Structures are given as structure tokens and as C-alpha cells.
Amino acid sequence: MDSIISRRKFVVAASSLGSAMMTDGFEVLAKTDEGIPGAFPLSDAALQFGDAGVPAKSKVLVFDVNQTMLDLNALRPHFVRVFGDGKVLDEWFALLLQYSLVVSVADAYSDFGTVGRAVLEMLGSNKGVKISPDDTTRILQGLLTLPPHPDVLESLKQLKTAGFRMVTLTNSSPSAVKAQLQNAGLANYFEESISVEAVHRFKPDLEVYRSAAAHLGVRAAELRLIAAHAWDVFGAMKAGWQAAFVARNGISLFSLGPKPDIIGSDLRAVTAAILG
């Protein structure tokens, strides 16, 4: 694992402005004034367990962004206008996640926005719908201005007040997630935002979670992913993390994956369980 971490730079786009610097092989953009512990390589055993082999209490809360905190439904009117059916939004985003995994497995990485554009073109071709450049731009730019779910802001305030370190880990590019958090009014709640871009692997590739743990300077078991995606929870827990599943709209976990100790219908319920 040391060789994996040392040969890659894990690009980080922080939520506040500042100068770029290098920290032990990880490029940190716009560090906050509080500072971030230097990254360092850890053994698999050290990533998963505390000093006595006992799983450690979570110290860092790692948030997924799209759907977990930001409401993708804001894009639905665009799909109604272009395709005549708002349900195509769900089809598009599912294909975006699928082909993100495809380019990871095939070692043919493109950033999340580029994959999203290609999938939109493919979907239009499959459905016999001509998508104008303006419509494509509206949809992809719309990802940058998604509103937060109603339960998000108060939940983040409570968790921040409780003293947790809080970061995001997303498939989006550094510039995209920075815009998303700023436009949603959430940037100030996070120490930094970690992107998969320089790792050139999308979640749930285990390298993403292992590199993030090494960068943050904590054992895997001290990290808790908070996500509304069963595949994200699966990947994080297989990498030794704890997880909390936000079961929005009654979605279910994947039965073949590990089960997190916290499951809630929204972020309020998850926050209550974390603080409980």
C-alpha cells in the first residue's frame, strides 16, 4: 500500500481560499487556517485498528456530496424539457455512476463532468432525442448549483458544534465540489474537500478510501463515511472505515455488503445517532 500512496498525489480542494502547497506527496489546495495534519503511509493493520487491535472511535466525518447533501431533484425540470420525462434524470445519474466505474476498471479515467456529458449524449442517442449544446450546459452547470436537502444545514451545525473534524469525499473534480459547496452555503462547515481526480479512480475503488485516510493522518476505523449510496458505504467499510447510511426515499443497502451501525432516513436521524 505504501507504494500506491507514494506514487500518487491526492488532490484536495479546500473550502476556503489560500495558497497551494505539497504535504508528503498530497497536493493541498487552499488549506484552512486551522491546518491539516501531514499525510503519511500506513499499514493496512494500522489503518483498520487502534493500538490494542480494537476499532477506534470515529474522529473524522467524511461526507459524500451529491444526493447525500445536495438535492439532485433540482435538475428534473431540465430532463422534463429535454426528454419529456423527469424520470430520465434518475436514469442518467445511474448511468453516470455506472460508467464512472467502467472508466476506473478499464484504467481510462476522465473527470466526472466529462463522463456525465458522454453519458448524456449516449442517453439522447438511445432515446432518439437531439440534445442541444445549451441543454447539455444547463444540465452540467446545474450540478454546480444544487440546493442542500432541508435536513442538511442544521445537521452540519450540530456536528460541527460537537467538535468533529468534517471533510467531503466526492467523485466530482476539485473545482466542481468547491463550487457546489459554496453555492449551497455549506463550504464553511468542512475542513477540506477531497477529490478522486489525481488518484484517477472513482469511488468505491478501495484506493480512494485508503488514500484519503493516509492524507488525513488517521486510522481507517477512525473515519466514518456518511453517504446516501449503498455502493459508497460498501467501499468505505471494505476499506476498514465506519459508515452511516442516509436511506433517502427509503432506499436500501446492498445485502451482500457489510452493514453499518448507523442507518437513518435522513441526515437528521443520522446526526442524532452519531451524537447519541
N, C-alpha and C positions, 0 to 999 in steps of 0.2 A: 504493500500500500504506500510506503514511503516514496517509492519511485513514481507512483501515479501522481501523488500530490506535488512532488518536486518538479515534474515536467510540465505542469500546467499552471497558468495564472487564473485564479478565480476572480473574475471581475465583479466589483462591488460598486453599485451606485447608491450613495448615501442620500438621506432625505433632507440634508441641509447643504448649503454651498460651502466650498472650501477648496483647498489645493489638492492635487493628486500626489500620491506617494506610494512607495513599494514597501510591503511588510512581509518579509520572509517568503517571497515568491507569489504573494497575492496582491494584485493591484487594487488599492483602495482609493476610490474617488470620493471627494467631498466628505471627509471624516467629520463627525460631530465634535464639538468642543470637549465632550466627555472622554473621547478617545476610545480605542478598541484594542483589546489585548492582541499581541502579535500572534500570527498563525504559526503552528508548528506541527510536524508529523507525529501521529500517534499510532501505536499498535492497535490491531483490531480488539484485543482484550481490553486495553486501556480505554478505547472508545466506548465500550459497552458497560463496563463495571467500575465501581468505586474501589477503594483501597482493599477492602476485605472481600471483594467479589460480590458485593451486594449492589443492586441497581441504585443509582443515586437519585435524589430528588431533583426535579426539573428546575433549572436555573434560568434557562432562556426559552422564551415562547417564540416559535417560528411560524409566521402566518403565510398561508397561501393567499393570493390576491383575487384573481378572477373567480367569481361565483361565491367564494368563501366570504370575502368582504365587500366586493363590488357587484352590483346587480346587472347581470348581462341582459335582463329583460328590456333595458333601455334601448337596445338595438333592434327590438322586434318590429317597430314601425318601418324600419328600413327594409326588412325582409318582406313585410306585407306589401310595400310599394313595388319592390323589385320582382318578387316571386308570386305575389298574390296570396301568400300563406305565411303567417308569422311562425308557424312550426318549423319552417326551414332553418330558422336561427339555430334550433337545437341540433338539427342535422349537420349544419355547417360546423358548429363548435365541436361536436363529437368527431367529425372527420378531421378537424384541425388537431385534436388530441391524438387521433389515430396516426396521422401522417407525421406528426412530431416524433412519435415513437418509431415510425418507419425510418425516418432520416437518421435517427440515433443508431438504430440497429444496423443500418446499411452504411454507417460512417460517412454520411453525406449531409452534414449539418448545414442548415440555413436558419436564420433567426425566425422567431415566432411569427412576426408580421409577414415575412416573405412566404412562409408556409401557409399562413392564413389567406394571403392573396391567391396563391396557387390552388388551394382547396376551393376557394370561392369561384374561380374560373372553371375548375373541374365540375363543380356542382351546377353552374349555369349551363355548361355543355351537356351534362347528363339530363337536365330538365328542359333543354331546348329554349333557354332564356338568355337573351343577349344582355349582358351586364355592362353598362356604360362605365367609362373611367371615373366619372363623377360619383356614381353609385358605389363603386369599389372604394373610392377615397372616403366617402361618408361613413361606410361601414368600418373600415380600418381605423379612421380617425375617431370614430365613436367609441372604440375600445379605450381610448385615452381619456375619455370624459365620462366614464361610467359613474353613476352615483353610488354611495355606500348603501347597503341594506339598512333599514331603520334600527336594527339592533346593534349595529357596529360601533358607533361613536361612544355611547355610554359604556359599552363593554370594554373598549380600549382604555377609556379614562379610569375605570376601576382597576384594571390590570396594571396600568402604569403607576397608579397611586400605591398599589400593593408592593411595588418595588421590583417587578420582573424586568429583566432585560428583554426587549422586544425587537425582532427583526422580521423582514419578509424574505421569502424564498420563492421565486417565481420563474416560470418559463419565459416570461417577457424579457426583452432586452433592457439594459440598464436605463437608457433614455426613456423607454416606454413606461416602465414602472415608476420612474421618478415623476413623469407627467401624470400618471394615473393617481398616485398618492397625493400630489399637490392639488390636482383638480378636484379630488374628492374631499380635501381638507383633512387628510389623515397623516400627512408626512411627519408632523411633529411628534407622533407617538412612537416612531421607530428609530432605533439607534442607527440602522442602515438597512439597505435592501440588497440582497444577494441575488445575482442573476446567474443563469446557467451558461451564459453566452461563451465565455472563454473556455469552459470545460467541454463545450461542444457536445453535450449530452443533455437531453431533456429529462425532467422527472418522468417516471420513477426510477431512472437509472441510479444504481446504488452509489456511483461515483459522485453524483451531485450531493447527496446527503453526507457522505464521508468527507468530501472536500469542505463543505460548509462547517462541519463540526471541527475540523482541523483549523480552519480560518478563525472561528470564534474562540478557539482555545479551550474547549470544554469537552468532556467525555460525551459520547453519543447518548448515554442514558440520562444525561442532564439536560437534554434538549427535548422539547415537546412540540411536535408539529400540530398546528390547528388548521384543518382543511375540510372542505366540503366534497372532496373527491376520494372515493374508496381506493383508487389506484395510488394516490399520493400517500394515503395512510399506510397502505401495503408496503410501498417502497421505503418509507421512513422507518417503519417498525422492523423491516428486514435488515435495515442498516443499524439497528440497535437503539433507535430513538423511542421515546414515548410518543403518544399521539392522542389527539382529541378530535372526534369526528363530528362535524356540523351537518346533521342529516336534514338539510333544507328540503322542503316539499316532500318529506317522507322517504327520501332516497335511502337505499340500503347499502350495507357493507358487502364486500365480496366474501362469500362464505369460505373460500379456501385460504384466505389471508388471516393473519393474526388479528385478534380483536382488541381494540384499545380500551383502556379502563374508563374513558370518558366519552359518552355519546350524548349529544343534545340536539333538540330540534332546531335551535338557532344559537347564535353566539351568546345570547344572554344566559341560556341554560348551561352552555359550556363554561362560561365565565364563573357562574355560580358554583359549578362543580370544582373548578380549579381553585377557587378561593375558599371553598367549603372545608 
